[in-house]
Amino acid sequence: MLGRTICEELADFEVVPTDLPEADITDEDRIDAVLRERRPDAVIHCAAMTAVDRCEEAVDFAYRLNARGTANVASACDRQGIRLIAISTDYVFEGDSDRPYSEFDVATGGRTVYGKSKFAGEEQVRALCPDHVICRISWLYGKGGPSFVHAMLKLADGSRPILKVVADQHGNPTSAYAVARELRAILRRPNLRGTFHVTCEGEATWAEFAEEIFRLAGNDQRIEPCTTEEFPRPAPRPRNSRLDKMGLRLANLPPMPHWKNALAEFMKREFNA
């Protein structure tokens, strides 16, 4: 989803999309060969296993993709002098803080296999490719989905008088369009290094996010706020996914838009809402 958006939004760059089977990140020789053939100035590494619940069941596979695969990309970039921009997640934090996490808060991998495997991937990037930027994102939605926006609109088909939506998890709903634009600014700063949080400004619960989606869509679907415990999942969801964008501020990078403005733009582009 993010990759599709990057290809569309960064038309001012020569973007070369890669995917399976051509670029298998679990095959170190293959990913090395692809980069030697294409010789890009930078790699935006979006590939990951993001099915949070499935990661709990397929632990080795999650680490093969998110940690070992990322190590393969990082080491290939370093050998060939290619800048690496790696996409990570808020799940690297414990998710129990009473304030947004900044880039200078200690990450441990959190409480899920997904978070731990993504944090292991971050550590591989830091160790193997000094010329890197790590961008953490969360609550992402984008063109074509799958995303919370698409799921809510599909559920609000008139067959359910009331939708229960979790109201005790807090985060930053984030448009893939906004992320792609921030990546453009990062790409234009070739000497920039480090870890940055790239989520939209403002915060919401999932229930508040859903209410705004339906408002913009002109859909009168009723919502009943509920607790996380009412929807038990194999992987525990963080109560606090909020990310502070201190890194962007300190580096004088463009601020991310407010989530409501970004959502309004997306709904208009995606659904003519």
C-alpha positions in Angstrom: 0.0 0.0 0.0 2.8 2.5 0.9 4.8 1.3 -2.0 2.0 2.0 -4.5 1.5 5.4 -3.0 5.3 6.2 -3.2 5.3 5.2 -6.9 2.4 7.5 -7.6 3.4 10.5 -5.4 7.1 10.6 -6.1 6.8 11.1 -9.8 9.5 13.7 -9.7 12.0 10.9 -9.0 12.8 7.9 -11.1 11.1 5.3 -9.0 11.8 1.7 -9.7 9.3 -0.6 -8.0 10.5 -4.1 -7.1 8.5 -7.0 -5.7 8.5 -10.8 -5.6 9.8 -12.9 -7.3 12.3 -10.5 -8.7 13.5 -9.0 -5.4 13.2 -11.6 -2.6 14.6 -9.9 0.5 15.1 -13.3 2.2 17.6 -14.2 -0.6 20.8 -12.2 0.1 22.4 -13.0 -3.2 19.2 -12.1 -5.2 18.7 -8.8 -3.5 22.4 -8.0 -3.9 22.1 -8.8 -7.6 19.0 -6.6 -8.1 20.7 -3.6 -6.5 23.8 -4.1 -8.6 21.7 -4.2 -11.7 19.6 -1.2 -10.9 22.2 0.9 -9.0 19.8 3.3 -7.3 20.8 6.3 -5.3 18.5 5.2 -2.5 16.4 2.2 -1.5 13.0 2.7 0.4 12.6 -0.6 2.2 8.8 -1.1 2.6 8.8 -4.9 2.5 7.6 -6.6 5.8 5.3 -9.1 7.4 2.7 -6.8 8.8 0.0 -9.3 9.7 0.4 -8.7 13.5 -1.7 -11.7 14.6 -0.1 -14.1 12.1 3.4 -13.1 13.4 2.5 -14.6 16.7 1.9 -18.0 15.1 4.7 -17.8 12.4 7.5 -16.5 14.5 10.4 -17.8 12.4 8.7 -16.5 9.2 8.2 -13.0 10.8 11.9 -12.8 11.8 13.0 -14.2 8.4 11.2 -11.3 6.7 11.4 -8.4 9.2 14.8 -9.1 10.7 16.9 -11.3 8.4 15.3 -9.8 5.2 16.1 -6.3 6.4 19.6 -7.3 7.2 20.0 -8.5 3.7 18.8 -5.2 2.3 21.0 -3.2 4.7 24.2 -5.1 4.0 23.6 -5.0 0.2 23.0 -1.2 0.4 26.2 -0.8 2.4 28.4 -2.8 0.1 27.2 -0.8 -2.9 27.1 2.6 -1.3 23.4 3.0 -1.5 21.4 5.1 0.9 18.7 3.1 2.8 15.4 4.4 4.1 13.8 1.7 6.1 10.1 1.8 7.2 9.4 0.7 10.8 6.5 0.9 13.3 5.2 2.2 16.6 5.0 -1.5 17.8 8.7 -1.3 18.7 7.6 0.5 21.9 5.8 -1.1 24.9 2.7 1.0 24.2 1.9 1.7 27.8 3.3 5.3 28.2 0.9 8.1 29.1 2.5 10.4 26.5 3.6 10.1 22.9 6.9 8.3 22.2 9.7 10.4 20.8 12.6 9.1 18.8 14.7 9.4 21.9 12.6 7.1 24.0 14.1 3.6 24.5 12.5 1.0 22.2 12.7 -2.7 23.2 10.5 -4.4 20.6 7.3 -4.1 22.6 5.1 -7.0 23.5 4.5 -8.7 20.1 6.4 -10.8 17.7 5.7 -8.2 15.0 7.2 -5.4 17.2 10.2 -7.5 18.3 11.0 -8.6 14.7 10.7 -5.1 13.4 12.9 -3.8 16.1 15.4 -6.5 15.3 15.3 -5.2 11.7 16.0 -1.7 13.0 19.0 -2.9 14.8 20.3 -4.7 11.7 19.9 -1.4 9.7 21.9 0.5 12.4 24.6 -2.1 12.5 25.0 -2.9 8.8 24.3 0.4 6.9 25.5 3.6 8.5 24.0 5.6 5.6 20.4 5.1 6.7 17.1 6.7 7.8 14.6 4.7 9.8 11.0 6.0 9.5 8.5 4.8 12.0 4.8 5.0 11.0 1.5 3.7 12.5 -2.2 3.5 11.9 -1.5 3.8 8.1 -4.1 3.9 5.4 -3.7 4.4 1.7 -4.9 3.9 -1.8 -6.5 0.6 -2.4 -6.0 -0.6 1.2 -6.1 -2.8 3.1 -6.6 -0.4 5.9 -8.9 0.6 8.7 -10.6 3.2 6.4 -11.5 0.6 3.8 -12.6 -1.9 6.5 -14.9 0.6 8.2 -16.6 1.6 4.9 -17.1 -2.0 3.9 -18.7 -2.8 7.3 -21.0 0.3 7.1 -23.1 -1.3 4.3 -26.4 -0.8 6.1 -26.6 -4.3 7.4 -25.4 -3.4 10.9 -27.4 -0.9 13.0 -24.4 -0.4 15.3 -20.7 -1.0 14.9 -18.6 -1.6 18.0 -15.2 0.2 17.7 -12.4 0.2 20.2 -12.1 3.4 22.2 -9.3 2.8 24.6 -6.4 2.6 22.1 -4.9 6.0 21.1 -2.8 6.7 18.0 -2.1 9.0 15.0 -4.2 8.0 12.0 -1.7 8.5 9.1 -2.2 8.9 5.3 0.3 7.1 3.0 0.2 10.3 0.9 1.5 12.3 3.8 4.2 9.7 4.5 5.3 9.7 0.8 5.6 13.5 0.8 7.8 13.4 4.0 9.9 10.8 2.3 10.4 13.2 -0.6 11.8 15.8 1.8 14.1 13.2 3.4 15.3 12.0 0.0 16.2 15.6 -0.8 18.5 15.8 2.3 21.2 13.3 1.3 23.3 13.8 4.4 20.4 13.2 6.8 20.7 10.2 9.1 18.9 8.7 12.0 15.4 7.6 13.2 12.3 9.7 12.6 8.6 9.4 13.5 6.5 10.0 10.4 2.9 10.0 11.5 0.2 12.6 11.2 -0.2 15.2 13.9 -3.1 15.0 16.3 -4.4 11.9 18.0 -7.6 9.8 18.1 -9.0 6.5 19.3 -10.1 4.0 16.7 -13.7 5.0 17.5 -13.0 8.7 16.9 -11.2 7.7 13.7 -14.2 5.8 12.5 -16.6 8.6 13.4 -14.5 11.0 11.2 -14.4 8.5 8.3 -18.2 8.2 8.4 -18.7 11.9 8.7 -16.6 12.6 5.6 -18.3 9.8 3.7 -21.8 11.2 4.6 -22.6 7.8 6.2 -24.9 7.8 9.2 -23.5 4.5 10.6 -23.9 4.4 14.4 -20.8 3.6 16.5 -20.7 2.1 20.0 -17.4 2.6 21.7 -16.0 -0.5 23.3 -12.9 -1.8 25.1 -9.9 -3.7 23.8 -10.9 -6.7 26.0 -14.1 -7.1 24.0 -12.1 -8.0 20.9 -9.3 -10.3 22.2 -6.6 -10.9 19.6 -3.5 -13.2 19.5 -1.2 -10.2 19.5 -1.8 -7.6 22.2 -2.5 -4.1 20.8 -0.7 -1.2 22.3 -3.0 1.2 24.2 -0.7 4.1 23.2 0.6 4.2 19.6 1.1 8.0 19.6 4.4 9.1 18.2 6.0 12.5 18.8 7.7 14.0 15.8 10.6 15.6 17.7 13.1 14.3 15.1 11.4 16.1 12.2 11.3 19.3 14.3 15.0 19.1 15.2 16.0 18.4 11.6 13.9 21.2 10.3 11.9 18.8 8.1 8.4 19.7 7.0 5.8 19.0 9.7 3.3 16.3 9.1 -0.3 17.4 8.4 -3.1 17.0 11.0 -4.7 13.6 10.7 -8.2 15.1 10.0 -6.9 17.2 7.1 -5.0 14.3 5.7 -8.0 12.0 6.0 -10.2 14.6 4.3 -7.8 14.7 1.3 -7.6 11.0 1.1 -11.4 10.5 1.2 -11.8 13.0 -1.6 -9.1 11.3 -3.7 -10.1 7.7 -3.0 -13.9 7.9 -2.7 -14.8 11.4 -4.0 -16.2 12.0 -0.5 
